[in-house]
Amino acid sequence: MAYVDLVIRIMLSAVFVISAVGKIRTSEAWHGFRSSVDALDMIPPRLARAATLAVVALEIVVAVSLAVPALSTAGLAGSAALLMLFSAVIVQAMRAGRGVECRCFGRSDRPMGVPHLVRNAFLLLITACGVAVSSARAPYSAELLVVGAPVGVAGAVLVASFVDLCSLFENSSPVSLKGRRR
């Protein structure tokens, strides 16, 4: 179980690092994230800057908490809380009919939608598995880190790319059962 615990924590930590860095890596990315928060129209404009800073700060705090064995329980709780908050925002944007770009990882121009919710549900499932196998123990052995770290990071990269990967399977014009475009 130590291997699963390690992979889950590294994966979730890397997802939150990729997300935070994606939002702040350039001024264009930062302004894109701020614009998407403004476009949600869920908080007063005067609080939008503070909200965007809080999101990035919380993502970093969760990532660090997941990486420190003694803080892993708090990290898993923070992960679950952020993912549920992000999912609630996505659902609200979809219900309101707002085609707000999801700048979850700083770069996507795709509006918030079902693939984002699927990704978050998967991450919540991974978080729940992390709670089930979690053990605040001494640092992991070098052998375990050598094997587990690349697996966790690879999982995080796939999760961060999930929405983009989904777009590869979208068909811009529906195909009928007879194989002809409508």
C-alpha positions in Angstrom: 0.0 0.0 0.0 2.9 2.4 0.5 3.4 2.4 -3.3 -0.2 3.3 -4.0 -0.1 6.0 -1.3 3.0 7.5 -2.8 1.7 7.5 -6.4 -1.6 9.0 -5.4 0.0 11.8 -3.3 2.6 12.6 -6.0 0.0 12.5 -8.7 -2.4 14.9 -6.9 0.4 17.1 -5.8 1.7 17.4 -9.3 -1.8 18.1 -10.7 -2.1 21.1 -8.3 1.5 22.3 -9.1 0.8 22.1 -12.9 -2.5 23.9 -12.3 -0.9 26.7 -10.2 2.1 27.1 -12.5 -0.1 27.1 -15.6 -2.0 30.1 -14.2 1.0 32.2 -13.2 3.7 31.1 -15.8 3.2 34.2 -18.0 1.3 37.5 -17.6 -1.0 36.3 -20.5 -1.8 33.1 -18.6 -2.5 35.1 -15.5 -4.7 37.6 -17.3 -6.6 34.7 -19.0 -7.3 33.1 -15.6 -8.4 36.4 -14.2 -10.7 37.0 -17.2 -12.3 33.6 -16.8 -13.0 34.3 -13.1 -14.5 37.6 -14.1 -16.6 36.0 -16.8 -18.1 33.5 -14.3 -19.8 36.5 -12.7 -20.1 34.6 -9.4 -18.2 37.1 -7.2 -18.1 40.8 -7.1 -15.5 42.3 -9.5 -13.7 44.0 -6.6 -13.0 40.5 -5.1 -11.9 38.8 -8.3 -8.2 39.5 -7.9 -8.2 38.2 -4.3 -10.1 35.1 -5.4 -7.6 34.3 -8.2 -4.7 34.8 -5.8 -6.5 32.6 -3.2 -7.0 29.8 -5.8 -3.4 29.7 -6.8 -2.2 29.9 -3.2 -4.5 27.1 -2.1 -3.4 24.9 -5.0 0.2 25.4 -3.8 -0.6 24.8 -0.2 -2.4 21.6 -1.1 0.5 20.4 -3.3 3.0 21.0 -0.6 0.8 19.3 2.0 0.4 16.2 -0.2 4.2 16.1 -0.6 4.9 16.1 3.2 4.0 12.8 4.8 3.0 14.4 8.1 0.6 16.8 6.3 -0.8 14.3 3.8 -4.2 14.0 5.6 -4.6 17.8 5.4 -3.5 17.7 1.8 -6.0 15.1 0.9 -8.8 17.1 2.6 -7.7 20.2 0.8 -7.6 18.3 -2.5 -11.2 17.1 -2.0 -12.4 20.6 -0.9 -10.8 22.4 -3.9 -12.0 19.8 -6.4 -15.6 20.0 -5.1 -15.4 23.8 -5.2 -14.1 23.7 -8.8 -16.8 21.3 -9.8 -19.5 23.4 -8.2 -18.2 26.4 -10.2 -18.2 24.4 -13.4 -21.8 23.2 -12.8 -23.0 26.7 -12.0 -21.3 28.1 -15.2 -22.9 25.3 -17.3 -26.4 25.9 -15.7 -26.1 29.6 -16.4 -25.2 28.9 -20.0 -21.9 30.8 -19.8 -19.4 29.6 -22.2 -16.5 30.5 -19.9 -13.1 29.2 -20.9 -11.7 26.9 -18.4 -8.2 28.1 -17.4 -7.8 25.3 -15.0 -4.3 24.7 -16.2 -3.8 28.1 -17.6 -3.9 27.3 -21.3 -7.2 25.9 -22.5 -9.6 28.0 -24.6 -12.3 25.3 -24.2 -15.4 26.3 -22.3 -16.2 24.6 -19.0 -18.2 21.4 -19.5 -18.6 17.7 -19.0 -15.0 16.7 -19.6 -13.9 19.1 -16.8 -16.4 17.5 -14.5 -15.3 14.0 -15.5 -11.7 15.0 -14.8 -12.6 16.4 -11.4 -14.7 13.3 -10.5 -11.7 11.1 -11.4 -9.4 13.3 -9.2 -12.0 13.1 -6.3 -12.0 9.3 -6.7 -8.2 9.3 -6.6 -8.4 11.5 -3.5 -10.8 9.1 -1.8 -8.4 6.2 -2.6 -5.6 8.3 -1.1 -7.6 8.6 2.1 -8.3 4.9 2.1 -4.6 3.9 1.8 -3.1 7.0 3.5 -0.4 6.5 6.1 1.5 9.4 7.6 4.8 7.6 7.8 8.4 8.4 7.7 9.8 9.4 4.3 9.6 6.8 1.6 12.6 4.7 0.6 14.7 5.7 -2.4 13.6 2.6 -4.3 10.0 3.4 -3.8 10.5 7.0 -4.9 12.4 6.0 -8.0 9.5 3.9 -9.2 6.5 5.8 -7.8 7.5 9.4 -8.6 7.5 8.9 -12.4 4.2 7.0 -12.3 2.6 9.8 -10.3 4.0 12.6 -12.5 2.9 10.7 -15.6 -0.6 10.4 -14.2 -0.7 14.1 -13.4 0.3 15.0 -16.9 -2.4 12.8 -18.4 -5.0 14.3 -16.0 -3.9 17.9 -16.9 -4.2 17.0 -20.6 -7.5 15.1 -20.3 -9.7 17.8 -21.7 -7.4 18.4 -24.6 -7.3 14.6 -25.2 -11.1 14.5 -25.2 -11.1 17.1 -28.0 -9.3 14.7 -30.2 -12.3 12.5 -30.2 -14.9 15.2 -30.8 -16.5 15.2 -34.2 -17.4 18.6 -35.5 -20.1 17.3 -37.8 -22.2 14.3 -36.7 -22.0 11.1 -38.6 -25.2 9.1 -39.2 -25.4 5.4 -38.7 -24.9 4.9 -42.4 -21.5 6.5 -42.2 -22.4 9.7 -44.1 -22.1 13.2 -42.7 -25.4 14.9 -42.0 
